[in-house]
Amino acid sequence: MDQARRVLIAGAGPAGLVAAAALAAEGIPVTVVEQARDLPDDLRASTFHPPTLDMLARFPGVVEALVAQGLICPTWQFRDRRDGVIATFEMARLADDTAHPYRLQCEQWRLTRMLRDILAANPDVAFLYDARASGVEQDADGVTLTVERPDGAAERLRGAWLVGADGARSAVRRALGIGFEGMTIPETYLTLSTTFRFEEAIPDLANIAYISDPEEWYVLLQTAGLWRVLLPTAPEEAAEEARMLDPARIEQRMQAVWPNPAGYEIRHRTAYRVHERVADSYGRGRVFLAGDAAHINNPLGGMGMNGGVHDAFNLAGKLAQVWRGADPALLGRYERQRRKVALDVVQAQALRNRQVLNQRDPAVRRAFHDELRATVADPARHRAYLLRSSMIQSLRDLEEVA
């Protein structure tokens, strides 16, 4: 196989590996470049929305394996720290809209490892680890991606197209000179995993719960073996990272979430800054951006990783058509569709979720809560809300984008 007749993919996260798997399934040769020595298994996204599972079902056995390793969540909640349940959303109301009417809690690294193992058996798929994307050149016939090795050596890889799925600090995006404007949320997000059984302690708790409070909101998400707790940390405390991650301080904050005389066993902890940004463009010439390289947002609502997977399927489908002779102008629709979703749906919903949780004005809080109660009480509004929050509606709306 002519090495120039393949698609290069920078980044082996969910967006990159889904794109690789979708292209490989179409018989298109792929080279995946990853700067790390292996795929990470750190604490990142864990929520799979229904349409994402519908898409992943194209890969035999993948959804079944994710379900076996994860936790099916038939409901999710907005709660108030003082008043308890405000609204419980029932995913079964989407039974006529998706083959997977639930949220699945399963760590994203399980998906990437699974796809890597599937691709490893394909002779037309190559992996390059310890290879950091550093430069991009292109001409009418193809793309040259320069990668750097840990020892400083540089290699030049040639391909017909390049997908930049190399994360928020994307070297591919920078090489193209594409802007990445937006904002940085003031709080640092602290994510903790614990063995404590919140479902046994907190009455009527769903597997996924967003808890509002004027002083300190938080999020509880259950996985197959642990509960994850997301706590916002004020800038003044986050500036002293050692204090923020100090076991005694973490214990203090967990006790404020729910009193536990036995103390909390913390299995994992991580802190990260959160940004809301969308690339000015999703592609130039033969190079396209997907996933975090194209858009990043706060994790409230679980739309970041899911949006990246949707990017990957959309782009791979159009690349496959062009590979077989369709007009390359078709690829322009990828940007028009997916960038619109990032701006109008993902960013807007994530920001609104944070606003609801973080609201301090009592009157505004009551209005938010009353609106949520009215929404779940009305069957049509309940389903419409779920169509939007599960990202099904955004995918339907894309068909109207020329």
Steps between C-alpha positions, in 0.01 A plus 500: 500500500626844403562668836378831360161343429379491859342723761724625778342548841676699771377391842378165634220627722132418439462733199820381335440129549133517403602678179768235439256214561231655278748557216653154536152348483472667157825339387699823526862466627573700815805601705431608857764719668500525881744703707475272807663159533161336553135594525420672831255357755454821699185662638335662205154482345277212604153580363383347171180653363244292305589615145868441570421139589284475186800609292748273677269205435640504145810334645405140587514423871612843617180623663438162657847507655455857624169407662658195663774718650284801579178597673168561327334812642125515421451833677693813596417786731525863587504530879535780751744460786232601752171400335601170338356386167385778267451299181565142394532442126395157370701381201238237412300783344750480210419135422357594158799722418801281575603138542667600827254701715738555790826662592791262537763577760825346379847657494608620155832314522307175476373606159840611372670177613225298338527681168880479507481122544256471209717718274819316594371198309456704179811495275399834347513678838831612649570650844789731582549562875747740660445723199387857564345690209700817447449631147266480203559571132260434217473528125249407233582130529531439872618589848834466676489467878823550690527312830767523766636209703606523867866510396435804279505311172244613243305291251287610208188301422312533174127450457208600285311664789568587864263496795623710792350336810796587719317671785443847635863605444488365145827543312308440177267792573793725587689396187201608292482834683137443603378708793349340809317782671280466805511524877651327800261421785624654828467183708732203484311172486607236752392147407514225761414130484383329816376160612231661721149379409316828449199311361452337841544823696308764302125445459366464142841561343538431127823366351574848363411805707572871459466665841444876505597723790571874528820434694647183342325286239634156410434201275469131589549236229495128565714260298505121517727494804535852640326833545659805341460835672564826314560802723567854377793666674524876535803668336655605831504140629594348164805728491641289784484164324669313786225615738223423251627142459594451863325185635378685808343777291344246264354314796356825634332577169363147462352513850321819392355312203364227727604421859679165526633419850717220361685742271533491124723266303621699199624289210583775250530876507569753230460875456470687172410839358195517279473696178220586259655536153412425138750508214451778246506238227475120498717451197730637236579325177566135576515540878206484741454537875284279722428453869683717753722641226186665359295574813526473876244569769423433863397140576153576636263300283766267360504656154871542431609143432167418336529802273849388399373155409222657294763715325699188416210309347385803302848572362588137429176450309570797276867409454395152390270648236774729371747209503266322259470795266249745646565873466744611776272801554286256701754529780407864550166381634683327785607835639164667442320220681728417789614853582137609517432224753801601709385861516123466516458180700806374687631835621155642572378196697822462701497867596132486591557194720771685691278807531217293648728329751692812597213749523497701825198724455212334694231619259690382194572166669130449571414585140756250367370230731136573415581480131668161547205367702256617232714340230504152653128521580408557133563189282568697181737745668668217691579314177605817317742585781650151484535520122707816545704394803581159351615666174245320281333824394827662395573207268156530342540873454827445313311363202370851435854642480604514135 
